Amino acid sequence: MKKFLFLAFILGSTLVQAQILRPNEWSFSLSSTEFKVGDEIDLIFKATIDRGWHLYSSDFDPELGPMVTELVFEENISFELVGGLQAINPKEGYDEIFEGDYTYFQGKGEFRQTIKVLSETLNFSGSVNYQVCTDESGDGRCIPFEDDFDQTYFGLKASIKKKVDNPVGSSTQQVASFDKPEDKSLWGFILFAFATGLIALLTPCVFPMIPITITFFLK
């Protein structure tokens, strides 16, 4: 039992050291969970930003200097973009280095992109490109990211199902089928996280830390 706890502690310590700094995390949702061909819906991107960091918004001059947040979609005939990316109530700031106004989010942030549904099978994928910065360490660190997404991130399956015909015999309506987050297997996620951790042990940055960690605890 002691050996098992010791190995578990070493594994946990190594994985903590292997974690990559990610000051921002995304959550995804849709403005409506039921729609038909021809409808317009919003893809909602919500940011959770670590304390001391800020996320640059999308609605200021990209030539100013800081990296604006933007969405890049893969081409697909099942939808079309309506307008550009909208930032919801960002804060305003002035950059003395670049001598210009910019917008940003702290703590929480939200972006919306409207799309028009063109096909009974709605599929979309792309990436959200953004930059987060901090001044707390005194070195003005800024980190760019490119995070991929597709319709499954929004709980949407890659198909649209039909509703049952109504009694008066009118035409059927096409509605999207969704998976609720609580329906997903917790054990499946745990096994996936464990397997990913084991794979992380083989990376060049982490592997040399294993003998160092073991040597430290065994003195």
C-alpha positions in Angstrom: 0.0 0.0 0.0 2.8 2.4 0.9 4.6 1.6 -2.4 1.4 2.4 -4.3 0.9 5.7 -2.5 4.5 6.6 -3.2 4.2 5.9 -6.9 1.0 7.8 -7.1 2.6 10.8 -5.3 5.5 10.7 -7.8 3.1 10.5 -10.7 1.0 13.4 -9.4 4.1 15.5 -8.7 5.5 14.9 -12.2 2.2 15.7 -13.9 2.0 19.0 -11.9 5.4 19.9 -13.2 4.3 19.0 -16.7 1.3 21.3 -16.8 1.5 24.1 -19.4 0.6 27.6 -18.4 -2.9 28.4 -19.6 -4.2 31.6 -18.2 -7.4 31.3 -20.2 -10.0 28.6 -20.7 -13.0 28.6 -23.1 -16.6 27.3 -22.7 -18.9 27.0 -25.7 -22.7 27.2 -26.1 -25.4 28.1 -28.7 -28.0 30.9 -28.5 -30.7 28.3 -29.4 -30.7 24.6 -29.2 -33.5 24.1 -31.7 -33.3 25.5 -35.2 -34.1 24.7 -38.8 -32.5 25.3 -42.2 -32.5 29.1 -42.9 -32.4 30.1 -39.2 -29.6 32.2 -37.7 -28.0 31.3 -34.4 -25.1 32.6 -32.3 -22.0 30.6 -31.4 -21.1 31.8 -27.9 -17.5 31.7 -26.7 -17.0 32.5 -23.0 -13.5 33.0 -21.5 -12.5 32.4 -18.0 -9.2 34.4 -17.4 -6.8 33.9 -14.5 -6.3 36.6 -12.0 -3.6 39.1 -13.0 -4.1 38.3 -16.7 -6.1 40.0 -19.5 -7.4 38.8 -22.8 -7.3 41.2 -25.8 -10.7 41.7 -27.4 -11.6 41.6 -31.1 -12.9 45.1 -31.8 -9.9 47.4 -32.0 -7.4 48.1 -34.8 -5.4 44.9 -35.4 -2.5 47.1 -36.7 -2.1 48.7 -33.3 0.2 46.0 -32.1 -1.5 43.6 -29.6 -3.0 40.5 -31.1 -6.8 40.7 -31.5 -9.0 37.7 -30.8 -10.3 36.2 -34.0 -12.1 33.1 -35.3 -10.9 31.1 -38.3 -13.4 28.7 -39.8 -12.8 25.8 -42.2 -15.0 26.1 -45.3 -18.2 24.1 -45.1 -21.4 24.3 -47.2 -23.7 23.6 -44.2 -23.4 27.2 -42.8 -22.3 30.8 -43.6 -21.0 33.5 -41.4 -23.3 36.5 -40.7 -21.2 39.6 -39.9 -18.1 39.4 -37.8 -17.1 38.4 -34.3 -18.8 40.4 -31.6 -17.2 41.2 -28.3 -19.7 41.6 -25.5 -19.0 44.6 -23.3 -15.2 44.6 -23.2 -13.2 47.1 -21.1 -11.3 50.0 -22.8 -7.6 50.8 -22.3 -4.8 52.9 -23.8 -1.5 51.4 -24.7 1.3 53.9 -24.1 3.8 51.9 -26.1 1.7 51.6 -29.2 0.0 54.9 -28.5 -3.5 53.7 -29.2 -6.8 52.5 -27.7 -7.6 48.9 -27.3 -10.3 46.7 -25.7 -9.8 43.7 -23.4 -11.4 41.4 -20.8 -10.4 40.5 -17.2 -11.8 37.7 -15.2 -14.6 36.9 -17.7 -15.2 37.6 -21.4 -17.7 36.7 -24.0 -17.7 36.7 -27.8 -20.5 35.8 -30.3 -20.4 34.8 -33.9 -23.7 34.6 -35.9 -24.1 31.9 -38.5 -26.9 30.9 -40.9 -27.8 27.3 -41.1 -27.8 26.1 -44.8 -28.0 22.3 -44.5 -29.9 19.7 -42.5 -26.5 18.4 -41.3 -24.7 21.3 -39.6 -20.9 20.8 -39.3 -18.4 23.5 -38.5 -14.8 23.6 -37.2 -12.1 26.1 -36.8 -9.9 27.8 -34.3 -10.0 30.8 -31.9 -6.7 32.8 -32.0 -6.0 35.1 -29.1 -3.4 36.6 -26.8 -3.3 36.9 -23.0 -0.9 39.2 -21.1 0.1 40.0 -17.6 2.1 42.7 -15.9 2.2 41.2 -12.4 5.6 39.6 -12.8 7.0 42.9 -14.1 8.2 41.4 -17.4 5.1 42.1 -19.4 4.5 38.5 -20.4 2.2 37.9 -23.4 1.2 34.4 -24.7 -0.5 33.8 -28.0 -2.8 30.7 -28.3 -4.7 28.9 -31.1 -7.4 26.6 -29.7 -9.4 24.4 -32.1 -13.1 23.7 -31.9 -16.0 22.1 -33.8 -19.7 21.5 -33.4 -19.2 18.9 -30.7 -17.7 21.5 -28.4 -21.1 23.2 -28.4 -22.9 20.0 -27.6 -24.1 19.5 -31.2 -24.0 16.2 -33.0 -23.0 16.0 -36.6 -26.6 15.4 -37.7 -30.0 17.0 -37.6 -33.0 14.9 -36.7 -36.7 15.3 -37.7 -39.5 16.0 -35.4 -42.6 13.8 -35.6 -45.2 15.1 -38.1 -48.0 17.0 -36.4 -51.6 15.7 -36.5 -52.8 18.1 -39.2 -50.2 16.7 -41.6 -48.1 19.8 -42.1 -44.5 19.5 -43.1 -41.9 18.3 -40.6 -39.5 20.7 -39.0 -35.7 20.0 -38.8 -34.2 20.5 -35.3 -30.7 19.9 -34.0 -29.9 17.0 -31.7 -27.8 17.7 -28.6 -25.9 15.8 -26.0 -26.1 17.3 -22.5 -22.8 17.6 -20.6 -24.1 15.7 -17.7 -24.8 12.7 -20.0 -21.2 12.2 -20.8 -19.3 9.5 -18.9 -17.3 10.6 -15.9 -15.3 7.4 -15.9 -14.5 7.9 -19.6 -13.1 11.3 -18.8 -11.0 10.0 -15.9 -9.5 7.2 -18.0 -8.8 9.7 -20.8 -7.1 12.1 -18.3 -5.0 9.2 -16.8 -3.9 8.0 -20.2 -3.0 11.5 -21.3 -0.9 11.9 -18.1 1.0 8.7 -18.8 1.7 9.9 -22.3 3.0 13.2 -20.9 5.6 11.3 -18.9 7.3 10.4 -22.2 7.8 14.0 -23.4 11.4 15.3 -23.5 10.6 18.0 -20.9 9.1 15.6 -18.3 10.9 12.3 -18.7 14.2 13.6 -17.2 12.3 14.8 -14.1 11.3 11.2 -13.1 14.7 10.0 -11.8 15.3 13.4 -10.2 12.0 13.2 -8.3 12.5 9.6 -7.2 16.1 10.4 -6.1 14.8 13.4 -4.0 12.2 11.4 -2.2 14.4 8.4 -1.6 17.3 10.7 -0.5 
